[in-house]
Amino acid sequence: MRPDATTRAVTTADGRLTIEGERNAFVQSPARHLLLETGPLDVVSGYSSQNGSLGSVASLRGFGSLGRDWLARAGFADRAQHVALSIRALPETGEGKMLLRLGFDDEADAPHAGAFSADLFVSAPVYAELKRDLQAGLVDAISISAATNLWISDADCDPPAGSPLTWYLGIEADGRTSGSAKGLVQSLSWSQRGRRQEEPHPVPAAHPTEAPDADPEDGIEFRKLRQLTVLNRWMMNLLIALIAIMFVLALK
């Protein structure tokens, strides 16, 4: 990183970071977790050659959000709520750990000059699964929770519940250069569209005090109609019988 022009005295003792010219000291709070959220990431593939050795530069890239929290640099004015995020696969010796590295790119030729960065390293199987879901269009949001060695102001040791928090990158001993931070990822999760089955709509149960709807055929009008139908049928049968009797009498 390009050092700042100002040289300041920096002291780290008893878990407190003190910077000349800063009103508050800084402390670490490993019990608190940094939360990062992001949407779909770009899948980047490729290779690089260094000293005759070919290496993969495959990664998943995008931007992560700290929500209501901020990321800043101890001793500097820079702060932001978004970071340039990349996810890479660890070598096979990674033993399944998920690691997070945070920094600030202040080199003029850096890909994200003047921006904070977060690099997440996961095992090859996790990387492959996330990449597959991204390429299938199934990833809607990604959530990362990590315990880090970032600093917080000693004035924020006991913030009110739900209040935003500012996390700080440390500073090198020369007081001119920002340091990086590392963390152990506690959880990594992502939502997958199209895999959520619709819950069946429950059939509303009948209220115990409610009587079932009456059969429309039990109405007065329908009862009258049935009675008239029966009467007409009886009269028709009687008429047929009378005609038959008259026909027999006529033949005699």
C-alpha positions in Angstrom: 0.0 0.0 0.0 1.1 3.5 -0.7 2.0 5.1 2.7 0.5 8.3 3.9 2.7 11.4 4.0 2.1 11.9 7.8 4.1 10.0 10.3 2.4 9.4 13.6 3.2 7.5 16.8 1.3 4.2 17.1 1.1 2.2 20.3 -0.4 -1.2 20.8 -0.5 -2.4 24.5 -3.0 -4.3 26.6 -5.2 -4.9 23.6 -5.6 -1.2 22.9 -4.4 0.6 19.8 -3.6 4.3 20.3 -2.7 6.6 17.4 -1.3 10.0 17.8 -3.9 12.7 17.0 -6.8 10.3 17.5 -9.2 11.2 20.3 -10.3 7.6 21.0 -8.3 4.4 21.3 -9.3 1.2 19.5 -10.0 -2.3 20.9 -10.8 -5.6 19.4 -14.0 -7.5 19.9 -13.7 -11.1 18.6 -17.2 -11.9 20.1 -18.8 -9.6 17.5 -19.2 -10.9 14.0 -18.8 -8.9 10.8 -21.7 -9.4 8.5 -21.4 -9.1 4.7 -24.3 -9.5 2.2 -24.1 -9.6 -1.5 -26.2 -10.5 -4.5 -25.3 -12.6 -7.6 -21.6 -12.6 -8.3 -19.7 -12.6 -11.6 -17.9 -15.9 -12.4 -14.4 -15.1 -13.5 -12.1 -17.8 -15.1 -8.5 -17.6 -16.3 -4.9 -18.3 -15.6 -1.8 -16.4 -14.8 1.9 -17.2 -15.3 4.5 -16.3 -12.7 8.1 -17.5 -12.7 7.2 -20.1 -15.3 4.4 -21.5 -13.1 0.8 -21.5 -14.3 -1.9 -20.7 -11.8 -5.6 -20.3 -11.9 -7.2 -16.9 -11.3 -10.7 -18.2 -11.1 -12.9 -16.3 -8.7 -16.4 -15.1 -8.0 -16.5 -11.3 -7.9 -18.9 -8.5 -7.0 -19.6 -6.1 -4.2 -20.6 -6.8 -0.6 -22.6 -4.7 1.8 -22.1 -4.2 5.5 -25.8 -3.3 5.9 -26.0 -0.5 8.5 -22.3 -0.9 9.6 -19.3 0.8 8.3 -15.7 -0.2 7.4 -13.0 2.4 8.0 -9.3 2.8 8.5 -7.9 3.7 12.0 -6.2 7.0 11.7 -7.8 7.9 8.4 -11.0 9.5 7.2 -12.0 6.8 4.7 -15.0 4.7 5.4 -17.6 2.9 3.4 -20.6 0.5 3.6 -19.6 -1.5 0.6 -16.5 -3.6 -0.3 -15.1 -5.1 -3.4 -15.7 -8.8 -2.8 -14.0 -11.9 -4.3 -14.5 -15.5 -3.4 -11.7 -18.0 -4.3 -11.1 -21.7 -3.7 -8.5 -22.7 -1.1 -5.8 -25.3 -2.0 -6.6 -28.9 -1.0 -4.7 -28.3 2.2 -7.3 -25.8 3.4 -9.0 -28.5 5.5 -12.4 -27.1 5.0 -11.7 -23.8 6.7 -13.3 -20.5 5.4 -11.0 -17.5 5.7 -11.7 -13.8 5.2 -9.1 -11.1 4.4 -10.0 -7.4 4.4 -7.9 -4.5 3.2 -7.9 -1.1 1.5 -6.6 -0.6 -2.1 -5.0 2.8 -2.3 -2.6 2.0 -5.1 -3.4 4.0 -8.2 -3.3 1.0 -10.5 -5.3 -1.3 -8.2 -8.4 -2.8 -9.6 -10.5 -1.0 -7.1 -8.3 2.0 -6.1 -9.6 3.9 -3.1 -12.0 1.1 -2.1 -12.1 -1.5 0.7 -11.8 -5.1 -0.3 -12.8 -8.4 1.1 -11.4 -11.7 -0.1 -13.1 -14.9 1.0 -11.3 -18.3 0.7 -13.4 -21.4 0.8 -12.8 -25.1 0.2 -12.9 -26.4 -3.4 -16.2 -28.3 -2.9 -18.0 -25.2 -1.4 -16.6 -23.0 -4.2 -17.8 -25.5 -6.9 -21.3 -25.7 -5.4 -21.7 -21.9 -5.2 -20.3 -21.4 -8.7 -22.7 -24.0 -10.1 -25.7 -22.4 -8.4 -24.6 -19.0 -9.7 -24.3 -20.2 -13.2 -27.7 -21.8 -13.0 -29.2 -18.5 -11.9 -30.3 -19.9 -8.5 -28.5 -17.5 -6.2 -30.5 -14.5 -5.0 -28.4 -13.4 -2.0 -25.2 -14.5 -0.2 -24.6 -13.9 3.5 -21.2 -14.1 5.2 -20.6 -14.0 9.0 -17.0 -13.8 10.3 -15.1 -13.3 13.5 -12.2 -11.0 12.7 -9.3 -9.0 14.2 -10.8 -5.7 13.1 -10.8 -2.9 15.6 -13.7 -0.8 17.0 -13.5 2.5 18.8 -13.4 2.1 22.6 -16.4 4.5 22.6 -18.4 1.8 20.8 -17.7 -1.0 23.3 -21.3 -1.0 24.6 -23.4 0.4 21.8 -27.3 0.4 22.0 -28.9 -2.7 20.6 -29.4 -2.4 16.9 -27.2 0.7 16.4 -24.7 0.7 13.5 -21.1 -0.1 14.3 -17.9 1.1 12.6 -15.2 -1.5 12.1 -11.6 -0.3 11.6 -8.6 -1.7 9.8 -5.5 -1.4 11.9 -2.4 0.8 11.1 1.2 -0.2 10.7 3.8 0.8 13.3 5.0 3.7 11.1 1.6 5.4 11.5 1.5 6.0 7.7 0.1 2.7 6.3 -3.1 0.9 6.8 -2.9 -2.7 7.8 -5.1 -5.6 6.7 -7.4 -7.7 8.8 -8.1 -11.4 8.8 -11.0 -13.4 10.0 -12.5 -16.9 10.3 -15.8 -17.3 8.6 -18.5 -18.7 10.9 -21.2 -19.1 8.2 -21.7 -18.8 4.5 -25.1 -19.2 3.1 -27.0 -18.3 -0.1 -30.6 -18.4 -1.2 -31.6 -20.5 -4.2 -34.6 -19.5 -6.3 -36.8 -22.2 -7.7 -36.0 -24.8 -5.0 -38.6 -23.6 -2.6 -41.7 -25.7 -2.8 -45.0 -24.0 -2.4 -46.7 -24.8 0.8 -50.2 -26.2 0.3 -52.9 -23.9 1.3 -54.6 -25.2 4.4 -58.3 -26.1 4.2 -60.2 -23.8 6.5 -61.9 -25.7 9.3 -65.6 -25.1 9.8 -66.3 -23.0 12.8 -68.0 -25.2 15.5 -70.8 -22.7 15.9 -71.5 -22.4 12.2 -74.2 -24.6 10.8 -73.7 -26.0 7.3 -75.3 -24.2 4.4 -78.9 -25.3 3.8 -79.6 -27.4 0.8 -81.3 -25.1 -1.7 -83.8 -27.9 -2.5 -85.0 -27.7 1.1 -86.6 -24.3 0.5 -90.4 -23.7 0.5 -90.5 -23.1 -3.3 -88.8 -26.3 -4.1 -91.0 -28.3 -1.8 -94.1 -26.8 -3.5 -92.6 -27.7 -6.9 -92.0 -31.3 -5.8 -95.6 -31.6 -4.6 -97.0 -30.3 -7.9 -94.8 -32.7 -9.8 -96.2 -35.7 -7.8 -99.8 -34.4 -8.2 -99.4 -34.0 -12.0 -97.9 -37.5 -12.3 -100.8 -39.0 -10.3 -103.4 -37.2 -12.4 -101.7 -38.3 -15.6 -101.8 -42.0 -14.5 -105.5 -41.6 -13.6 -106.2 -40.1 -17.0 -104.5 -43.0 -18.8 -106.5 -45.5 -16.8 -109.8 -43.8 -17.7 -108.9 -43.8 -21.4 -108.1 -47.5 -21.2 -111.4 -48.3 -19.6 -113.3 -46.2 -22.2 -111.4 -48.0 -25.0 -112.5 -51.4 -23.6 -116.1 -50.4 -23.2 -116.1 -49.1 -26.8 -115.0 -52.5 -28.1 -117.9 -54.4 -26.5 
